[in-house]
């Protein structure tokens, strides 16, 4: 699952420094119950400044791609000097990675933590589709992050990205989680037989293709329609025919009204908005 897999693989240990600074700031205010001190105010200001730089860089990377982007482009767009930018981020790759890590951490908090039990031990096809819809909604609502992910072009085969050793280990852990989901579905008679790791990679490439089509069409299509199309793709490609008949309408491109209601019910339980409601 594009984005969600990358989020799972990078993990929470690499939480961006901006978020870490904000957490420390909030903790100080709660525990001490006193006005913030100069050092704390400076830390909060620095965190906000880094956040502004990351948001600016995210847009530039999304527009131009990593290779074509220069640190001068980001500094100019952010209204700061190149020297100041390099003080905050030592290199372009550091800034690029931190942007992705920041978004991936958000995605982890939204999808993985609140729906972790569903992710690891789903009990129905509706739960699988809910998990998919939630992470897709996150990406569609953050178009620059989505375009950055698509520009990498190889999320289904992570070694092509020349990751660090830690990232590769996290990637393999994430693939293991997806494989467990497919293994569960095969044992329950929901999914067609196949290598669960291959199926996980095929899900990523399928989602990447659909999302790329959405971006190429200038991102005008309704988000719920995009999500439902990808969910229908998943059902048609990986579920047994008996499940397809129950989950999809006759034309095979939309979820049934009953399935949508069940997904919405899961969202109510987890406290997450339903992508298909």
C-alpha positions as CSV (number, residue, x, y, z in Angstrom):
1,X,0.0,0.0,0.0
2,X,1.8,3.1,-1.3
3,X,2.9,5.4,1.5
4,X,1.6,3.1,4.3
5,X,4.3,0.6,3.5
6,X,7.0,3.3,3.4
7,X,5.6,4.6,6.7
8,X,5.7,1.2,8.3
9,X,9.3,0.6,7.1
10,X,10.8,3.9,8.3
11,X,9.2,3.5,11.7
12,X,8.6,5.8,14.6
13,X,12.2,5.8,15.8
14,X,13.0,8.3,13.0
15,X,10.4,10.9,14.1
16,X,11.3,14.3,12.6
17,X,13.1,16.7,14.8
18,X,10.4,19.3,14.4
19,X,7.8,16.9,15.8
20,X,10.1,15.9,18.6
21,X,10.8,19.5,19.5
22,X,7.0,20.2,19.6
23,X,6.5,17.1,21.8
24,X,9.2,18.3,24.2
25,X,7.7,21.8,24.3
26,X,4.2,20.5,25.1
27,X,5.5,18.3,27.8
28,X,7.3,21.1,29.5
29,X,4.2,23.2,29.6
30,X,2.1,20.4,31.0
31,X,4.5,19.2,33.7
32,X,5.8,22.5,35.0
33,X,2.7,24.6,34.7
34,X,4.6,27.9,34.2
35,X,5.2,30.3,31.3
36,X,7.7,29.0,28.7
37,X,11.3,30.0,29.3
38,X,13.5,31.7,26.6
39,X,15.2,28.4,25.7
40,X,11.9,26.7,25.3
41,X,10.5,29.6,23.2
42,X,13.6,29.4,21.0
43,X,13.1,25.6,20.6
44,X,9.5,26.1,19.6
45,X,10.4,28.9,17.1
46,X,13.1,26.7,15.6
47,X,10.6,23.8,15.3
48,X,8.1,26.0,13.5
49,X,10.8,27.3,11.2
50,X,12.0,23.8,10.3
51,X,8.3,22.8,9.7
52,X,8.0,25.8,7.2
53,X,11.1,24.7,5.4
54,X,9.9,21.1,5.2
55,X,6.5,22.2,3.8
56,X,8.2,24.4,1.2
57,X,10.7,21.6,0.3
58,X,7.8,19.1,0.0
59,X,6.1,21.3,-2.7
60,X,9.4,21.8,-4.6
61,X,10.3,18.2,-4.6
62,X,6.8,17.3,-5.7
63,X,7.0,19.7,-8.6
64,X,10.5,19.2,-9.8
65,X,11.6,15.8,-8.4
66,X,14.6,15.1,-6.2
67,X,17.3,15.2,-8.9
68,X,16.2,18.5,-10.5
69,X,15.6,20.3,-7.2
70,X,18.5,22.4,-5.9
71,X,18.8,23.7,-2.4
72,X,18.8,27.2,-3.9
73,X,15.3,26.6,-5.2
74,X,14.0,25.7,-1.8
75,X,15.8,28.6,-0.1
76,X,14.3,31.0,-2.6
77,X,10.8,29.6,-2.3
78,X,11.1,29.7,1.5
79,X,12.3,33.3,1.5
80,X,15.5,32.5,3.3
81,X,19.2,32.4,2.6
82,X,21.0,29.3,1.3
83,X,23.4,29.5,4.3
84,X,20.5,29.5,6.7
85,X,18.9,26.5,5.0
86,X,22.1,24.5,5.2
87,X,22.3,25.3,8.9
88,X,18.9,23.7,9.4
89,X,19.6,20.8,7.0
90,X,23.1,19.7,6.1
91,X,22.3,18.4,2.7
92,X,19.5,18.0,0.1
93,X,19.1,14.3,0.9
94,X,18.7,15.1,4.7
95,X,15.9,17.5,3.9
96,X,14.3,15.1,1.4
97,X,14.3,12.2,3.9
98,X,13.0,14.3,6.7
99,X,10.0,15.5,4.6
100,X,9.1,11.9,3.9
101,X,9.7,10.8,7.5
102,X,7.5,13.6,8.8
103,X,4.6,12.6,6.6
104,X,5.2,8.9,7.2
105,X,5.0,9.5,10.9
106,X,1.7,11.2,10.5
107,X,0.4,8.3,8.5
108,X,1.6,5.8,11.1
109,X,-0.2,7.8,13.8
110,X,-3.4,7.8,11.7
111,X,-3.5,4.3,10.3
112,X,-1.0,2.0,12.0
113,X,-1.5,3.0,15.6
114,X,-5.3,3.4,15.7
115,X,-5.9,0.5,13.4
116,X,-2.9,-1.6,14.3
117,X,-5.0,-4.6,15.5
118,X,-6.8,-4.6,12.2
119,X,-3.6,-4.3,10.2
120,X,-2.0,-7.3,12.0
121,X,-5.1,-9.4,12.6
122,X,-7.9,-8.5,10.2
123,X,-11.2,-10.4,10.8
124,X,-13.0,-9.5,7.6
125,X,-12.5,-8.2,4.1
126,X,-14.3,-5.0,5.2
127,X,-11.5,-4.4,7.7
128,X,-8.9,-4.8,5.0
129,X,-10.7,-2.4,2.8
130,X,-11.1,0.1,5.7
131,X,-7.4,0.1,6.3
132,X,-6.7,0.6,2.6
133,X,-9.3,3.4,2.4
134,X,-7.9,5.3,5.4
135,X,-4.3,5.4,4.2
136,X,-5.4,6.3,0.6
137,X,-7.5,9.2,2.0
138,X,-4.5,10.5,3.9
139,X,-2.4,10.6,0.7
140,X,-5.1,12.1,-1.5
141,X,-5.5,14.9,1.0
142,X,-1.7,15.7,0.9
143,X,-1.1,16.0,-2.9
144,X,2.6,17.1,-2.6
145,X,3.4,14.0,-0.4
146,X,1.5,11.8,-2.9
147,X,3.5,13.2,-5.8
148,X,6.8,12.8,-4.0
149,X,5.9,9.1,-3.4
150,X,5.0,8.6,-7.0
151,X,8.1,10.3,-8.3
152,X,10.2,7.6,-6.5
153,X,8.5,5.2,-9.0
154,X,9.6,2.0,-7.3
155,X,7.8,1.6,-4.0
156,X,6.9,-2.0,-4.9
157,X,10.7,-2.8,-5.1
158,X,12.5,-0.9,-2.4
159,X,16.0,-2.0,-3.2
160,X,15.8,0.1,-6.4
161,X,15.7,3.2,-4.1
162,X,19.2,2.4,-2.7
163,X,17.9,2.6,0.9
164,X,20.0,2.7,4.0
165,X,20.4,-0.6,5.9
166,X,17.9,0.6,8.6
167,X,15.3,1.5,5.9
168,X,15.8,-1.8,4.1
169,X,15.2,-3.7,7.4
170,X,12.1,-1.7,8.1
171,X,10.9,-2.3,4.5
172,X,11.3,-6.0,4.9
173,X,9.4,-5.8,8.2
174,X,6.5,-4.0,6.5
175,X,6.4,-6.5,3.7
176,X,6.2,-9.2,6.3
177,X,3.1,-7.5,7.8
178,X,1.4,-7.4,4.4
179,X,2.3,-11.0,3.7
180,X,0.7,-12.0,7.0
181,X,-2.5,-10.2,5.9
182,X,-2.5,-12.2,2.6
183,X,-1.7,-15.4,4.4
184,X,-4.7,-14.8,6.7
185,X,-6.9,-14.1,3.7
186,X,-5.9,-17.3,2.0
187,X,-6.4,-19.4,5.1
188,X,-9.9,-17.9,5.5
189,X,-10.7,-18.7,1.9
190,X,-11.0,-15.0,1.0
191,X,-8.0,-14.6,-1.3
192,X,-6.8,-16.6,-4.3
193,X,-3.7,-18.7,-3.6
194,X,-0.3,-17.2,-4.3
195,X,3.0,-16.1,-2.8
196,X,1.9,-13.5,-0.1
197,X,5.1,-11.4,-0.7
198,X,4.5,-11.3,-4.4
199,X,0.9,-10.3,-3.8
200,X,2.0,-7.5,-1.5
201,X,4.3,-6.1,-4.1
202,X,1.5,-6.3,-6.7
203,X,-0.8,-4.4,-4.5
204,X,1.7,-1.6,-4.3
205,X,2.3,-1.4,-8.0
206,X,-1.5,-1.5,-8.7
207,X,-2.1,1.4,-6.3
208,X,0.8,3.3,-7.7
209,X,-0.7,3.0,-11.2
210,X,-4.1,4.2,-10.1
211,X,-2.7,7.1,-8.1
212,X,-0.5,8.1,-11.0
213,X,-3.5,8.2,-13.3
214,X,-5.3,10.4,-10.8
215,X,-2.3,12.8,-10.7
216,X,-1.9,12.8,-14.5
217,X,-5.6,13.8,-14.8
218,X,-4.7,16.9,-12.7
219,X,-6.1,15.5,-9.5
220,X,-9.7,16.6,-10.2
221,X,-11.5,13.4,-9.5
222,X,-13.4,13.0,-6.3
223,X,-11.3,11.3,-3.6
224,X,-14.0,8.8,-2.7
225,X,-14.3,7.7,-6.3
226,X,-10.5,7.1,-6.5
227,X,-10.4,5.2,-3.3
228,X,-13.4,3.0,-4.3
229,X,-11.8,2.2,-7.7
230,X,-8.6,1.1,-5.9
231,X,-10.5,-1.0,-3.4
232,X,-12.4,-2.6,-6.3
233,X,-9.1,-3.3,-8.1
234,X,-7.9,-5.1,-4.9
235,X,-11.1,-7.2,-4.6
236,X,-11.1,-8.2,-8.3
237,X,-7.4,-9.1,-8.4
238,X,-6.9,-10.9,-5.1
239,X,-10.3,-12.2,-3.8
240,X,-12.0,-15.4,-4.7
241,X,-14.9,-15.1,-7.1
242,X,-17.4,-15.9,-4.3
243,X,-16.1,-12.9,-2.4
244,X,-16.1,-10.6,-5.5
245,X,-19.8,-11.4,-6.0
246,X,-20.6,-10.3,-2.5
247,X,-18.4,-7.2,-2.3
248,X,-18.8,-5.6,-5.8
249,X,-21.7,-4.6,-7.8
250,X,-22.4,-6.4,-11.1
251,X,-20.1,-4.3,-13.2
252,X,-17.3,-5.0,-10.8
253,X,-16.1,-1.4,-10.4
254,X,-17.9,-0.3,-7.2
255,X,-18.5,-1.6,-3.7
256,X,-22.0,-2.6,-2.7
257,X,-24.0,-0.3,-0.4
258,X,-23.9,-3.0,2.3
259,X,-20.1,-3.2,2.2
260,X,-19.8,0.6,2.4
261,X,-22.0,0.6,5.5
262,X,-19.8,-2.0,7.2
263,X,-16.7,0.0,6.4
264,X,-18.3,3.0,7.9
265,X,-19.1,1.1,11.0
266,X,-15.5,0.2,11.4
267,X,-14.6,3.8,11.1
268,X,-17.0,4.7,13.9
269,X,-15.4,2.1,16.2
270,X,-11.8,3.3,15.5
271,X,-12.7,7.0,15.5
272,X,-11.5,7.4,11.9
273,X,-13.6,9.1,9.2
274,X,-14.9,6.6,6.6
275,X,-13.4,7.0,3.2
276,X,-16.5,5.5,1.6
277,X,-19.3,6.9,3.7
